[in-house]
Amino acid sequence: MTSEVLHSQALSLSDCRVNGERLWDSLMELAKIGATPKGGCCRLTLTDLDRQGRDLVIGWGKAAGLSIIIDKIGNVFMRREGRNPNLPPIVAGSHIDTQPTGGKFDGNFGVLAALEVVRTLNDLQIETEHPLEVVFWTNEEGSRFVPVMMGSGVFAGVFPLEKIYAATDAEGKTVRQELEKIGYIGEQTPGDHPLAAYFEAHIEQGPILEEEEKVIGVVQGVLGIRWYDCTVTGMESHAGPMPMHLRQDALQVATRIMQEVVAIAGRSEQGRGTVGMVQVYPNSRNVVPGAVKFSVDMRNISDATVDEMDAQLRAFTAAVAQETGLGVTLEQVSHYPAAPFDIQCQQAIGRAAQQLGYPSRPIVSGAGHDAVYMSYLAPTGMIFIPCKDGISHNEIEYASPEHVTAGANVLLQVMMEYAKVQ
């Protein structure tokens, strides 16, 4: 069926649907590469298993008539030409590397949903004004090499290529060596690749959509993050002879600050506050703790709200130090700015969900994604679907075929709108 015949039959573009069974089969086929006994997937970046996964996806892209471009950090772009090849492409994708005990869906769904969009347009012989591209980025997970979101970060100019080439894994192997070993150092300079817009479909990796029985999450943005090391210094003493009112108990003061971290987060709708690591000195059952060092992870939807959380935490720690006389230091060790997504992209995703009859809601992402760095370069949107029990980065990670299909259908509608089918 030609596009002219398609239009002459007055088939509404909103009636177009992906082949959900084909998408599911592709997800399951890719998951065989690095399959784990518990039903998950271990396909660490730049390993031979990663190469096999890349080769499989590229093979599917070529079968769909896509041309292949690989840049010098190993990011892969698979291109479907549009009526006007001079226009920048509408790009969608994610990553195919996994955690050591990862699942079948994290990242993989976004890449294969984008590929399924292209396959569907091919089936219906629908042309677009803009070119379309399916991308998968190198080392999003950061399990083998640091930093996370490496390929998209190099593409966006956040990380210098030569510095990233020199990054090593636990065995001292470099990114450059391993890219060369698997044959995925391309010729294009990262970033020398225009984008008109970027979309990423992804499992939520949290419980909200499932809990509220929503099918689509319209992602407003990725939370800004600040990490701190907090140290409280008192005086260790014998747990028996030392009276309570004379103790300089570092742990009791530390726990007050820990509770305040949670309280600060609770004062904001999208606030997150976590203490995940605690070191107690001397860590003996009959010694009053003399020092405690602990981590603080604070997140919120905008840089302004993260700044406010930071101010509250600093004010509280200063007040506790003055009240107790104990030493309290708070050192910020990492900072990731908030990444709000384009309003028009959000609106397009919301409209598509409504037109398709999928219950949806606005949602934020507490985890980082390649879409963060793409939002620096072009209008960007993310589509979330539910995952069972909100579990991800786990071999039991699961999304239903129905939800996988729904997310891809929304992506299809949005990409057709942005690529200007008519």
C-alpha positions as CSV (number, residue, x, y, z in Angstrom):
1,M,0.0,0.0,0.0
2,T,1.5,3.3,-1.0
3,S,1.2,6.4,1.1
4,E,-1.1,8.0,-1.5
5,V,-3.4,5.0,-1.3
6,L,-3.2,5.1,2.5
7,H,-4.3,8.7,2.5
8,S,-7.0,8.2,-0.1
9,Q,-8.6,5.6,2.1
10,A,-8.7,8.3,4.8
11,L,-6.9,6.1,7.3
12,S,-6.4,8.4,10.3
13,L,-2.8,8.5,11.6
14,S,-4.2,8.0,15.1
15,D,-5.4,4.6,14.0
16,C,-1.8,3.5,13.3
17,R,-0.5,0.9,15.7
18,V,2.8,-1.0,16.1
19,N,3.1,-4.7,15.8
20,G,3.3,-5.5,19.5
21,E,4.0,-9.2,19.0
22,R,7.0,-8.4,16.8
23,L,8.3,-5.9,19.4
24,W,7.9,-8.4,22.2
25,D,9.7,-11.1,20.1
26,S,12.6,-8.7,19.5
27,L,12.9,-7.9,23.2
28,M,13.0,-11.6,24.0
29,E,15.5,-12.4,21.3
30,L,17.9,-9.6,22.4
31,A,17.6,-10.8,26.0
32,K,19.0,-14.2,25.0
33,I,22.4,-12.5,24.6
34,G,23.7,-12.5,28.1
35,A,20.7,-14.3,29.6
36,T,21.1,-15.2,33.3
37,P,19.7,-18.3,35.1
38,K,17.1,-16.2,37.0
39,G,15.6,-14.8,33.8
40,G,17.5,-11.6,33.6
41,C,20.4,-10.3,31.4
42,C,24.1,-9.5,32.0
43,R,25.4,-7.7,28.9
44,L,28.1,-5.3,30.3
45,T,29.2,-2.5,28.0
46,L,32.0,-3.1,25.5
47,T,32.2,-6.9,26.2
48,D,31.8,-9.5,23.5
49,L,28.2,-9.9,24.6
50,D,27.7,-6.2,24.0
51,R,29.1,-6.7,20.6
52,Q,26.7,-9.5,19.9
53,G,23.8,-7.3,21.0
54,R,24.9,-4.4,18.9
55,D,25.4,-6.7,15.9
56,L,21.9,-8.1,16.3
57,V,20.2,-4.7,16.6
58,I,22.1,-3.3,13.6
59,G,21.1,-6.4,11.6
60,W,17.5,-5.6,12.3
61,G,18.0,-2.0,11.4
62,K,19.6,-2.9,8.1
63,A,16.7,-5.3,7.4
64,A,14.4,-2.4,7.9
65,G,16.3,-0.4,5.3
66,L,18.2,1.8,7.7
67,S,21.6,3.2,7.1
68,I,24.1,2.9,9.9
69,I,26.3,5.7,11.4
70,I,28.7,4.9,14.3
71,D,30.6,7.7,16.1
72,K,34.0,7.5,17.9
73,I,32.5,6.6,21.3
74,G,30.5,3.8,19.8
75,N,27.1,5.5,19.7
76,V,25.0,3.9,16.9
77,F,22.5,5.8,14.8
78,M,20.2,3.9,12.4
79,R,18.6,6.3,9.9
80,R,15.4,6.2,7.8
81,E,15.4,9.0,5.3
82,G,12.6,11.5,5.0
83,R,11.2,13.4,2.1
84,N,13.6,16.3,3.0
85,P,17.0,14.9,3.8
86,N,18.3,18.3,4.7
87,L,16.1,18.5,7.8
88,P,17.6,17.3,11.1
89,P,16.2,13.9,12.2
90,I,13.7,13.0,14.9
91,V,15.7,10.6,17.0
92,A,14.5,8.0,19.5
93,G,16.3,5.3,21.4
94,S,18.1,4.4,24.7
95,H,20.8,1.8,25.5
96,I,21.3,-1.9,25.3
97,D,24.0,-2.4,27.9
98,T,22.8,-3.8,31.2
99,Q,23.6,-4.1,34.9
100,P,25.5,-7.3,36.0
101,T,22.2,-8.6,37.3
102,G,20.0,-6.6,35.0
103,G,16.7,-7.2,33.3
104,K,15.3,-7.5,29.8
105,F,13.7,-4.1,29.6
106,D,15.8,-1.3,31.0
107,G,17.1,0.6,28.0
108,N,16.4,-2.2,25.6
109,F,12.7,-1.3,25.4
110,G,13.5,2.2,24.3
111,V,15.8,1.1,21.5
112,L,13.5,-1.6,20.2
113,A,10.3,0.5,20.5
114,A,12.0,3.1,18.3
115,L,13.0,0.3,15.8
116,E,9.4,-0.9,15.9
117,V,8.2,2.6,15.0
118,V,10.3,2.4,11.9
119,R,9.2,-1.1,11.0
120,T,5.5,0.0,11.4
121,L,6.0,3.0,9.1
122,N,7.6,0.7,6.6
123,D,4.7,-1.7,6.8
124,L,2.2,1.1,6.2
125,Q,4.5,2.8,3.6
126,I,4.2,6.1,5.4
127,E,6.8,8.7,4.5
128,T,7.9,11.5,6.9
129,E,9.2,14.9,6.1
130,H,12.0,14.7,8.6
131,P,14.4,11.7,8.6
132,L,14.0,9.4,11.6
133,E,16.8,7.8,13.5
134,V,17.0,5.0,16.1
135,V,20.0,5.4,18.4
136,F,21.6,3.3,21.1
137,W,24.1,5.0,23.3
138,T,27.3,3.5,24.8
139,N,27.6,2.7,28.5
140,E,24.5,4.2,29.9
141,E,24.6,2.0,33.0
142,G,28.2,2.7,34.1
143,S,28.6,-0.8,35.6
144,R,31.9,-1.5,34.0
145,F,33.2,2.0,33.2
146,V,32.6,5.3,34.9
147,P,30.9,7.7,34.3
148,V,27.3,6.6,33.7
149,M,25.6,7.9,30.5
150,M,29.0,7.9,28.9
151,G,28.1,7.9,25.2
152,S,25.4,10.5,25.4
153,G,27.6,12.6,27.7
154,V,30.4,12.6,25.2
155,F,28.0,13.3,22.4
156,A,26.6,16.3,24.3
157,G,30.1,17.7,25.1
158,V,29.8,17.0,28.8
159,F,32.8,14.6,28.8
160,P,36.0,15.0,26.7
161,L,36.4,12.1,24.3
162,E,40.1,11.5,25.1
163,K,39.5,11.5,28.9
164,I,36.7,8.9,28.4
165,Y,38.9,6.8,26.2
166,A,41.4,6.6,29.1
167,A,38.7,5.4,31.7
168,T,39.5,1.9,32.9
169,D,37.5,-1.0,34.3
170,A,38.4,-3.1,37.4
171,E,41.0,-5.0,35.3
172,G,42.7,-1.9,34.0
173,K,41.3,-2.2,30.5
174,T,40.5,1.2,28.8
175,V,37.4,2.3,27.0
176,R,39.4,2.8,23.8
177,Q,40.9,-0.6,24.0
178,E,37.6,-2.3,24.5
179,L,35.8,-0.3,21.8
180,E,38.6,-1.3,19.4
181,K,38.4,-4.9,20.5
182,I,34.7,-5.2,19.7
183,G,35.0,-3.2,16.5
184,Y,32.8,-0.2,17.5
185,I,35.0,2.9,17.1
186,G,33.3,4.8,14.3
187,E,34.5,7.7,12.2
188,Q,32.0,10.4,13.1
189,T,33.0,12.9,15.8
190,P,30.5,12.7,18.7
191,G,28.1,15.6,18.5
192,D,28.6,16.2,14.8
193,H,25.1,14.9,14.3
194,P,22.1,17.2,14.3
195,L,18.9,16.5,16.3
196,A,15.5,18.1,15.7
197,A,14.0,16.3,18.8
198,Y,14.7,13.3,20.9
199,F,12.3,10.8,22.6
200,E,13.1,7.9,24.9
201,A,10.6,5.2,25.9
202,H,11.5,3.5,29.2
203,I,10.2,1.4,32.0
204,E,9.4,3.6,35.0
205,Q,11.8,1.7,37.4
206,G,9.5,2.7,40.2
207,P,6.0,1.8,41.5
208,I,3.9,4.8,40.8
209,L,2.3,3.9,37.5
210,E,1.5,0.3,38.6
211,E,0.1,1.5,41.9
212,E,-2.2,4.1,40.3
213,E,-3.1,1.8,37.4
214,K,-1.8,4.2,34.8
215,V,-0.4,2.9,31.5
216,I,1.7,5.9,30.4
217,G,3.9,8.3,32.4
218,V,4.5,11.7,30.8
219,V,7.9,12.5,32.2
220,Q,8.3,16.1,33.3
221,G,12.1,15.8,33.9
222,V,14.9,14.0,35.8
223,L,15.5,15.1,39.4
224,G,18.5,17.1,40.3
225,I,20.8,15.3,42.6
226,R,23.3,16.4,45.3
227,W,25.5,14.0,47.2
228,Y,27.2,14.8,50.5
229,D,29.5,13.2,53.0
230,C,28.5,14.3,56.6
231,T,30.9,13.7,59.5
232,V,30.0,14.1,63.2
233,T,32.9,14.1,65.6
234,G,32.4,13.6,69.3
235,M,34.4,11.5,71.9
236,E,34.4,7.8,72.3
237,S,34.0,6.6,75.9
238,H,33.1,3.6,77.9
239,A,29.4,2.7,77.6
240,G,29.1,1.8,81.3
241,P,30.8,4.4,83.4
242,M,30.0,7.5,81.3
243,P,26.7,9.1,82.4
244,M,24.3,10.0,79.6
245,H,24.3,13.7,80.2
246,L,28.1,13.9,79.8
247,R,28.4,11.9,76.7
248,Q,29.7,13.3,73.4
249,D,27.8,10.7,71.4
250,A,28.4,11.2,67.7
251,L,25.9,8.6,66.6
252,Q,23.0,10.2,68.5
253,V,23.7,13.6,66.8
254,A,24.2,11.9,63.4
255,T,20.8,10.3,63.7
256,R,19.2,13.6,64.3
257,I,20.7,14.9,61.0
258,M,19.6,11.7,59.2
259,Q,16.0,12.2,60.3
260,E,16.2,15.8,59.2
261,V,17.3,14.6,55.7
262,V,14.1,12.7,55.4
263,A,12.0,15.5,56.9
264,I,13.4,18.0,54.4
265,A,12.5,15.8,51.5
266,G,9.0,15.3,52.8
267,R,8.4,19.1,52.8
268,S,8.5,19.1,49.0
269,E,6.2,17.1,46.7
270,Q,9.0,15.8,44.6
271,G,11.7,15.8,47.2
272,R,13.8,12.7,47.9
273,G,16.2,12.3,50.9
274,T,18.3,9.2,51.6
275,V,21.0,8.2,53.9
276,G,22.4,5.0,52.4
277,M,25.9,4.5,53.9
278,V,26.9,4.9,57.6
279,Q,30.4,4.3,59.1
280,V,30.6,4.3,62.9
281,Y,33.9,4.6,64.8
282,P,35.0,2.6,66.6
283,N,32.0,0.4,66.0
284,S,32.2,-1.5,69.2
285,R,29.1,-2.5,71.2
286,N,30.4,-1.1,74.6
287,V,31.9,2.1,73.3
288,V,30.0,5.4,72.9
289,P,30.6,6.3,69.2
290,G,33.3,9.0,68.8
291,A,32.7,9.6,65.1
292,V,30.1,8.9,62.4
293,K,30.5,9.5,58.7
294,F,27.4,9.0,56.5
295,S,26.2,9.7,53.0
296,V,23.3,12.1,52.1
297,D,21.5,11.9,48.8
298,M,19.0,14.7,48.1
299,R,16.9,15.1,45.0
300,N,14.2,17.3,43.6
301,I,12.5,18.4,40.4
302,S,14.4,21.7,39.8
303,D,17.7,23.2,40.7
304,A,15.8,25.8,42.8
305,T,14.1,23.2,44.9
306,V,17.4,21.3,45.3
307,D,19.1,24.6,46.4
308,E,16.3,25.1,49.0
309,M,16.9,21.6,50.4
310,D,20.6,22.3,50.5
311,A,20.0,25.5,52.5
312,Q,17.8,23.7,55.0
313,L,20.3,20.9,55.5
314,R,23.2,23.3,56.0
315,A,21.2,25.4,58.5
316,F,20.2,22.4,60.5
317,T,23.7,20.9,60.7
318,A,25.0,24.3,61.8
319,A,22.3,24.6,64.5
320,V,23.0,21.0,65.8
321,A,26.7,21.7,66.0
322,Q,26.2,24.9,68.0
323,E,23.7,23.2,70.3
324,T,25.7,20.1,71.0
325,G,29.2,21.4,70.8
326,L,30.2,18.4,68.5
327,G,32.0,18.9,65.3
328,V,29.8,18.6,62.2
329,T,31.1,18.9,58.7
330,L,29.0,18.6,55.5
331,E,30.9,18.2,52.2
332,Q,29.2,18.2,48.9
333,V,30.8,15.4,46.8
334,S,28.7,15.4,43.6
335,H,26.1,17.5,41.8
336,Y,23.9,16.6,38.9
337,P,21.6,19.4,37.7
338,A,17.9,18.8,37.2
339,A,16.9,18.1,33.6
340,P,13.4,19.4,32.9
341,F,12.0,18.1,29.6
342,D,10.4,20.2,26.8
343,I,6.9,21.2,27.5
344,Q,5.7,20.7,24.0
345,C,7.2,17.2,24.0
346,Q,5.3,16.5,27.2
347,Q,2.1,17.8,25.7
348,A,2.5,15.7,22.6
349,I,3.0,12.5,24.7
350,G,0.0,13.4,26.8
351,R,-2.2,13.9,23.7
352,A,-1.0,10.7,22.1
353,A,-1.9,8.7,25.3
354,Q,-5.3,10.3,25.5
355,Q,-6.0,9.7,21.8
356,L,-5.0,6.1,22.2
357,G,-7.1,5.6,25.3
358,Y,-4.3,5.0,27.7
359,P,-4.6,6.3,31.3
360,S,-1.7,8.6,31.9
361,R,-0.2,11.0,34.5
362,P,2.7,13.4,34.8
363,I,5.7,11.8,36.5
364,V,9.3,12.6,37.4
365,S,12.3,10.3,37.0
366,G,14.5,9.8,40.0
367,A,17.0,8.0,37.9
368,G,19.4,9.4,35.2
369,H,18.8,8.6,31.5
370,D,20.5,9.5,28.2
371,A,17.6,11.8,27.7
372,V,19.2,14.1,30.3
373,Y,22.1,15.0,28.0
374,M,19.9,15.1,24.9
375,S,17.8,17.7,26.6
376,Y,20.8,20.0,26.5
377,L,20.8,19.8,22.7
378,A,17.2,19.5,21.5
379,P,13.6,19.3,22.6
380,T,13.4,16.1,24.6
381,G,10.6,13.9,25.9
382,M,10.4,10.6,27.8
383,I,7.6,8.0,27.9
384,F,7.3,5.8,30.9
385,I,5.4,2.5,31.1
386,P,4.9,0.5,34.3
387,C,7.2,-2.3,35.5
388,K,6.1,-5.0,37.9
389,D,6.4,-3.9,41.6
390,G,8.5,-1.0,40.5
391,I,11.6,-3.3,40.3
392,S,14.5,-2.6,38.0
393,H,18.2,-3.3,37.9
394,N,17.2,-6.8,38.9
395,E,16.9,-10.1,37.0
396,I,13.2,-10.2,37.8
397,E,12.5,-6.9,36.1
398,Y,9.3,-7.2,34.1
399,A,7.0,-5.2,31.9
400,S,3.9,-6.7,30.4
401,P,3.5,-7.2,26.6
402,E,0.4,-4.9,26.8
403,H,2.3,-2.0,28.4
404,V,5.3,-2.5,26.1
405,T,3.0,-2.2,23.1
406,A,1.2,0.8,24.6
407,G,4.5,2.7,25.1
408,A,5.6,2.0,21.6
409,N,2.2,3.1,20.2
410,V,2.6,6.4,22.0
411,L,6.1,6.8,20.6
412,L,4.8,6.1,17.1
413,Q,2.2,8.8,17.4
414,V,4.6,11.3,18.8
415,M,7.3,10.6,16.2
416,M,4.8,10.9,13.4
417,E,3.7,14.2,14.7
418,Y,7.2,15.6,15.0
419,A,8.5,14.1,11.8
420,K,5.5,15.6,9.9
421,V,3.8,12.8,8.1
422,Q,1.4,15.1,6.3
